[in-house]
Amino acid sequence: MHLITYDISKNPVRAKLARYLAKSGQRLQKSVFLVDVPRYRFKQFIKGIEKITGKEGDVVVFSLCRGCRKKARQLSRVKENVFIA
């Protein structure tokens, strides 16, 4: 599982990236997604992000191991726990 954050100023690029990430995961905040991409597809997934963004903005991908997901705490009013390991 991966946590992806981005800061992109151009609306069309930002919207396209959000649609791409939503196909593989869940939006946690406006520019933060939790995605579950199989290991064999991960490189292709990252290339898809690079193709969409080009040199526009910043994208950061955090890999979350099972132990990290178990330690995560969700402090919000949302009832669904998105960090289920």
N, C-alpha and C positions, 0 to 999 in steps of 0.2 A: 504494500500500500504506500502511496506517496501523497505528500502535501505539496500543493503547487500554489505559489503566490505570484502575482504579477503587478506591474505598474506600467501601464501603457496609456499614452495621452490621446492617441488617435482613435476616435470612436469606432470606425469600421474594423480596424485590426483588433481592438479590444472585444468587440461583439463577436467576431469570428472565432477568436480564441476561446471565449466563454462557451460558445456552442460546441466547439471541439472537445473541451474538457468535460462538459456536461454529459457527453455521450459515454464517457468512461467513469464518471463519478458523481459526486454530490457537491453542490455549492454550499460552502460554510459561511462565507461572507461575500461581498461584492467582487473581490479579487482574490479569493482563496477557495481552492477546490481540494477535496479529498478524492483521489482516484485509485482505482484498483485495476492495474494493468498487468497481465501475466508477464513473467520474466522474458519469455521468448518474443514478446511484442514490444518490450520497453524501448529498445533502440529506435524502432519504427515510430513509436509514439512520440519520442523526443524529436525526431526528424520532422514529424508533422507540426509540432509546436514551432520549430525553427522556420519551417516553410511559411507558416502563417505570420510570424512576427518579423522575420528578416532581421534587420538591425534596429527595429523599433522597440523601445522600452526595455524593461528588465523583467526576466522570469527566473524564479528560483524554485528548484525541485528538491524537496526533502524526502529521503527514503525513511519510512517508519518500520522498524523491525517489530516483531510480535510483542517483545518485551516493552518497547516504547508505547505501543498502542494500549497495552494493559495498564500502564502507568498514567496515561493521559486522563485528564479530568475535564469534563465539559461543564462550564459554569454559565449556563444560560437558561432561559425559559423554555427552550425547545425540549420537548419530551423525548424525542428519539435520540438515542446514544449512537453517534456516528463512529465511535472508536471501538467497535466490537471486534475483538481479535479472532 
